[in-house]
Amino acid sequence: MVHKLCNDNQVTTPKGVFDAEFYLEEAYFSGNIEGKGRIRLLVESPPEFKLRNVFVSSKPSTGRSGDLRRLFLSTNQPPASYTNEGAPA
C-alpha cells in the first residue's frame, strides 16, 4: 500500500518496500475469490500490488484505507522502519 500511495502522490518510495519480505510466492486474491472473480482482480489490481502477487479490486472502498492514506499524507513521512538512503531519485 505504501508503494501505491507514494506513486499516486508523487512521493519518493521508501527503499524498504522493495525488500523480499513484501513479495508473496503464491498469489493472494482478495476475499478468497474463485473463478471469473479472479480474472476481474487480475485485470483491476494496481500494478504495485500485482508486482507483489497480490490481487485486489482497484475500486475505491470505504473504510480504514482512506484513514491510512490521510495519515500517511498528513505526516508526509514514511513509517520509521523505512529509509530512502540509496533509493533512486
C-alpha positions in Angstrom: 0.0 0.0 0.0 2.9 2.4 0.8 4.3 1.9 -2.7 0.9 2.7 -4.3 0.3 5.8 -2.1 3.8 7.1 -3.0 3.2 6.6 -6.7 -0.2 8.2 -6.6 1.0 11.2 -4.7 4.5 11.7 -6.4 6.3 10.9 -3.2 9.6 9.1 -3.2 9.0 5.4 -2.5 10.9 4.2 0.6 13.6 1.7 -0.2 12.3 -0.8 2.3 9.1 -1.5 0.4 11.2 -3.4 -2.2 12.5 -5.9 0.4 11.9 -9.5 -0.4 9.7 -9.9 2.7 7.0 -7.8 1.0 6.6 -10.2 -2.0 4.4 -13.3 -2.0 5.4 -16.5 -3.6 1.8 -17.7 -4.1 -0.9 -15.4 -5.4 -3.3 -13.9 -3.0 -6.8 -13.0 -4.2 -8.8 -10.6 -2.0 -11.8 -12.2 -0.4 -10.7 -15.7 -1.5 -12.5 -15.1 -4.8 -12.6 -18.0 -7.2 -13.4 -18.4 -10.9 -14.3 -15.3 -13.0 -13.9 -13.1 -10.0 -10.2 -13.8 -10.1 -10.0 -12.7 -13.7 -11.5 -9.4 -12.6 -9.0 -9.0 -9.9 -6.1 -9.8 -12.2 -7.3 -7.0 -14.5 -8.2 -4.4 -11.9 -5.3 -4.8 -9.4 -3.0 -1.8 -9.3 0.5 -2.6 -10.7 2.1 -2.0 -7.3 0.0 -4.9 -5.9 0.4 -7.2 -8.9 4.2 -6.8 -8.6 3.9 -8.4 -5.2 1.5 -11.2 -6.4 -1.5 -9.6 -4.5 -4.7 -9.2 -6.4 -7.3 -6.7 -5.2 -10.1 -4.6 -6.6 -8.9 -1.1 -7.6 -12.4 0.2 -7.0 -12.4 2.7 -4.1 -13.7 1.3 -0.9 -15.0 2.9 2.2 -13.2 2.0 5.3 -9.9 2.3 7.0 -7.7 2.5 3.9 -8.9 6.1 3.4 -7.8 6.9 7.0 -4.4 5.3 6.4 -4.0 7.4 3.3 -4.8 10.6 5.1 -2.5 9.8 7.9 0.4 9.0 5.5 -0.1 12.2 3.5 -0.6 14.4 6.6 2.7 13.4 8.1 4.5 13.2 4.7 6.8 10.8 6.4 7.2 7.1 5.7 7.0 4.6 8.6 10.1 4.7 10.8 11.2 1.3 9.6 11.8 2.6 6.0 14.7 4.6 4.7 15.3 6.5 1.5 19.0 6.1 1.7 20.2 4.7 -1.6 16.8 4.9 -3.3 16.8 6.2 -6.8 15.8 9.8 -7.1 
